[in-house]
Amino acid sequence: MSKWLYEESINSDIFSHLPHYLIPNSLDTDIFTTHDKQATRKQFGLPEDKKIVLFVADSVQDRRKGLFCLIDSMEYLEKKDVFLATMGELSIVGEDIKSLGFIKEPETIAKAYNCADVFVVPSLEDNLPNTVMEAMACGVPVVAFKVGGIPDMIQDNENGLLVSPENSQELAKKINYLLENEEVRTRLGQAGFQTVRERYTLTIQAENYINLYKKLLNYN
């Protein structure tokens, strides 16, 4: 659960009278971690000499995922050596676009993230998307619209970059900024990697639930 959904529930007519507890999701950081970028690109047949932008969604039919905003932003990108990779059931074709298809195995998904220089999340609404957490855990800098629970995970220019919702030009500007600055990509990627290990591990989530259950057992 995100702070956004937590507050929506607290302020709702149906659930406002009930006690609320905020425990974020987590992931397996033994699986979602860093890998050699060139090796993973070879595995997926992606170019080793281009900057790769990665987008993930189950389907292009889901407008909430904002693929159209990403496509619009690509028109504003200044660099000519940019390659778009997608993961999920996405039937997008082009000279500098490749779909990696729908991947089930978490270990393979983690390696797919490691192919990217930048992970873009143009979602128009979202709770606490696993894709953001997964990319951060793999040390990939994230550019995302400031919606839903995404700001729970990303602090702008500290461990990622946030963009005004549905602003394709600003999205392109932030993508350009990262693609042109390796030092910034490295800094934000490392900070995102650390954020996940400090806040979103399976151990931390389990401890939060144990503490909650203890509290409920002593509830009077």
Secondary structure as UniProt FT lines:
FT   HELIX           3..10
FT   TURN            13..17
FT   TURN            29..31
FT   HELIX           37..44
FT   STRAND          51..59
FT   TURN            60..61
FT   HELIX           63..65
FT   HELIX           67..74
FT   TURN            75..76
FT   STRAND          82..89
FT   TURN            95..96
FT   STRAND          97..99
FT   HELIX           106..114
FT   STRAND          118..121
FT   HELIX           130..137
FT   TURN            138..139
FT   STRAND          142..145
FT   TURN            148..149
FT   HELIX           150..153
FT   TURN            157..159
FT   STRAND          160..163
FT   TURN            165..166
FT   HELIX           168..179
FT   HELIX           182..199
FT   HELIX           202..217
//
